[in-house]
């Protein structure tokens, strides 16, 4: 699988989640997926091999122990974020990676105000 194909798969996966938007807020290579205006997935579109995903602090040690492709990433708080490398660039199977993306989205959505959640659910984002 090429880098471009994997990037397209990740983009499709994220954009299929409720209320997802994409943006390049930092520079022309850091693609950010958001829900309710809050980040849940970040990746490098030029040198894509993995992405930063929010995770429950209780789950982070287990994921990092289980997969070499789950580790702390640059610029992100390691207590709440993992940098995840799905197959073929890492050892995280696609189904596990997809679940991590969905969990990241859910965690960020749960942290939104009730008003923001209602706007996302109504498609008013």
N, C-alpha and C positions, 0 to 999 in steps of 0.2 A: 504494500500500500504506500502510495506516495504521500509526501507531506501535504500537498494540496488537497488530496482526497480526504485525508484525516481531518484537515482543517474544515473542509466542507461538512463532514459528518458531525463534528463538534458544533459548528454553527447551526446546522439543522436541528440538532438535539436541543440546544439552548433555545432557539427561536420557537420551538414547539411548546415550550413551557408557558403557562398563563402569564400574560402581562410583560413578557420579555421584550426588552429593547436593546439595541446595540449602539455603541458609541466609541469614538476615539478621543477621549478627554485629555489624555496626557501627551501623546505624540502621534505620529502617523503609523506607528507599528503596534501599539498596545491596544488591542481590541478588548472592550469591556462589555459584558452582558449584565444588564440590570433588571431589577424588578422594583417597581415603586420608586425609581430613581436611585436605588442602592445596588452596589456591585455584588454579584454572586459568582462571576467567572471572569478571569482575566487571562489573556494569552497574547503571545507575540506572533503577529501574522507573517513576519518575514522569516523568522527562524522557529516556526512552530514545532514543538515536540511534546508539549504538555501544557497544563494550565493551572492557575491558582484557583482553588475552590474552598469555600467556607465549610467548616466541619464543626461538629460538636466537640468541645474540649475533652469530653469523656471518650470519644471514639478515636481521637488523633493518635494516641500512643499505640493502640491496637493496629491501626492501618499502617503506621510507620514500621511496626515490628513485622507485620505480615508481608508487606510489599517493599522491595527496594525502590520501586518507582513512585513511592509516596514519601515526600520529605519536606522540610521547611524550604521556603522560597525567598527570593530577594524581595525586600521592601514590604513584606506582609507579616503581620503578627503571627508567629508560629503557634500561639496558644489557640488561635481560631481559624487558621488557614493552613492548607496543605498545598504543595505543588505536586501535581499528579501527572505521571507519564503513562498514558495508555499504551497497549501493544500497538505497533511493533517497537516503539521507542522506549518502552518500559515493560514491566511485568504485570501491570494492572489489566486484567481482562476487560474487554469492552463492556460487558454487562455490569460489572462492578463499577467501572468508570461512569457509565450512564446513571447508575444509582447514586453515585457521589455527586454528580451534577444536579440531579433532582433533589437530593438532600440539601445541597448548598442553596438552591433556589428556595426550598421550603423554609430553611432557617432564616434567610433574609426576609422572606415574606412574613413569617411569624413575628419578626422584629419591627415590622411597619406599624404605624398607628392604625387604629380601626378605620379611620377615615380613608387612609391610603389603601388599606386592604380592600375596602368597599369599592374604591375607584378602580383598582386593578381588576377586581371581580366583575365590575360593570364594563370593563374595556375602555375606560376613560383615561388611561394613562398617557 
